[in-house]
Amino acid sequence: MAWRLAVEPGLSTEVGETIAEWIETAAIAAITVAIVLAAIGAAKVWIGGDRGAAFNVFKSGMGRGMLVGLDLLIAADIIKTVTVEATLENTATLGLLVLIRTFLSWSIVVEVTGRWPWEQTPADPSQSL
């Protein structure tokens, strides 16, 4: 059941699409900021002389930003789906997008932490995402 504005037919679709666009913009901003901050953090570590750690700092920062960006993109897709006409095709498309983005999120977590998201967190906090 989709939330609808009772003001004017079609207005809820416009409002939903506008909100989804803002959330998509926030996702792009989150990923962009993560890239910049990860690069700055890695550069600081690199200058300090620890090149292996610099790579890990960059990879970890990028992973966090991409995870936040993916979560925001999923939220935008859900808003778009519930504010347009609820059809089987729209719902199937949303399901496929969520599946793909969930797989990407898991892949990022494995890449950054070396473990699946549902595996127990290591005792060393420096090993966590």
C-alpha positions, 0 to 999 in steps of 0.5 A: 500500500503506497502513501499518497497525498490527497491534494491532487492526483499525480502530485504524490508521484512528483513529490516522491520523484523529487524526494528520490532525486534528492536522496540520489544526490545525497548518495552521490555526495556521500560517495564523492566525499568518501573518495576525497576523505579516503584519499586524504587519509591515505596520503597522510599515512603514505607520507608517514611512510607506511604504504601498506597501511595507506592502501588499507586506509583508502580501501576502508574509507572508500568501502564505507562511502560506497556502503552509505551510497548504496543504502541511500540509492536503495531508499531512493528506489523504494520511494520511487516504486511506492509513489508510482503506479504499483505494478508487478513490473515496478515491484519486480524491478525494485526487487532486482535492484535491491538484490543487486545492491545487496550483493554489491554491499556484501562484496564491499564488506568482504573486500574491506573486512575480509569476512561476510557481513553476518560473520562475527566481528573480530575482537580487534576493533581495527579489523572492523569496518 
